[in-house]
Amino acid sequence: MDNLTGFQLSEWEAYDKIDPIGKWRDDFRTAKLESLLVNIVNQLYHKQGVEPTIVTPVDFMVKWGEDMKEPEPEIQSLEDMKKALMAIASTHKTREKKDGKPLVKKTMKR
């Protein structure tokens, strides 16, 4: 960089606008490949009568900085926890009734 003239530097800057060099270009190449693969899979396995979803490389570009913050997780209420556990318990009771066997084997005391 120390040996470049101002003209040469401006030429490289202009070239970089036409054909970017660096991490962004690497990310874009990867995103382009990912979008190609997803579009192929979508074309092969989409439901009949439904138009397959088309994705672009921009859909796969990494967004660094503020956009990368994960959303705050929702805090589950005590009532929601009870409902979830009761649903799990009712599933196990249903399975136990079908088989006639308990789900947990009782061990013999020594």
C-alpha positions in Angstrom: 0.0 0.0 0.0 2.9 2.4 0.7 4.2 2.0 -2.9 0.8 2.7 -4.6 0.2 6.1 -6.1 -3.1 7.9 -5.6 -4.2 7.0 -9.1 -3.4 3.2 -8.6 -5.3 3.3 -5.3 -8.4 4.9 -6.9 -8.2 2.2 -9.7 -8.2 -0.6 -7.1 -11.2 1.1 -5.3 -13.1 1.3 -8.6 -12.2 -2.4 -9.4 -13.4 -3.4 -5.9 -16.8 -1.8 -6.6 -17.1 -3.8 -9.8 -15.7 -7.1 -8.5 -15.5 -7.0 -4.7 -12.6 -8.7 -2.9 -12.7 -9.9 0.7 -15.0 -11.3 3.3 -18.2 -9.9 1.9 -17.5 -11.6 -1.4 -16.7 -14.9 0.3 -19.9 -14.7 2.3 -21.8 -14.0 -1.0 -20.2 -16.9 -2.7 -21.3 -19.2 0.1 -24.8 -17.7 0.1 -25.1 -18.2 -3.6 -24.2 -21.9 -3.3 -26.7 -22.3 -0.4 -29.5 -20.6 -2.3 -28.8 -22.9 -5.3 -29.0 -26.0 -3.2 -32.2 -24.9 -1.4 -33.9 -24.0 -4.8 -33.0 -27.4 -6.2 -34.4 -29.2 -3.2 -37.5 -26.9 -3.3 -38.1 -27.8 -6.9 -37.7 -31.5 -6.4 -39.7 -31.9 -3.2 -42.4 -29.2 -3.3 -46.1 -30.2 -2.8 -48.1 -30.8 -6.0 -50.1 -27.8 -7.0 -48.1 -25.4 -4.8 -45.5 -23.1 -6.3 -42.0 -23.8 -4.8 -40.4 -21.1 -2.8 -37.5 -19.4 -4.5 -34.7 -18.0 -2.4 -31.9 -15.6 -3.3 -28.3 -15.4 -2.0 -29.3 -12.3 0.0 -31.6 -14.5 2.1 -28.4 -16.4 3.3 -26.1 -13.4 3.8 -24.8 -13.0 7.3 -25.9 -9.7 8.9 -23.2 -8.6 11.3 -23.7 -6.1 14.1 -27.0 -5.0 15.7 -29.1 -7.3 13.5 -27.5 -10.4 15.1 -29.1 -9.8 18.5 -31.3 -12.8 19.5 -34.8 -12.0 20.6 -35.6 -12.2 24.2 -37.0 -15.6 25.1 -40.6 -15.7 26.3 -40.9 -16.5 29.9 -43.3 -19.4 30.4 -45.9 -19.0 33.0 -46.5 -21.5 35.8 -49.9 -22.3 34.3 -48.3 -23.0 30.9 -45.8 -25.3 32.5 -48.6 -27.2 34.3 -50.5 -27.7 31.0 -47.4 -29.0 29.2 -46.6 -31.5 32.0 -50.2 -32.6 32.2 -50.2 -33.2 28.4 -47.1 -35.3 28.7 -48.5 -37.3 31.6 -51.8 -37.9 29.7 -49.8 -39.3 26.8 -48.0 -41.7 29.0 -51.2 -42.9 30.7 -52.8 -43.5 27.3 -49.8 -45.6 26.2 -49.9 -47.6 29.5 -53.6 -48.4 29.0 -53.1 -49.6 25.4 -50.2 -52.0 26.4 -51.5 -53.0 29.8 -48.0 -52.7 31.0 -46.6 -50.0 33.2 -44.1 -47.7 31.5 -41.7 -47.8 34.4 -40.5 -51.1 35.6 -40.6 -51.6 39.3 -37.4 -52.9 40.7 -37.4 -55.5 43.5 -36.2 -54.3 46.9 -33.4 -56.3 48.4 
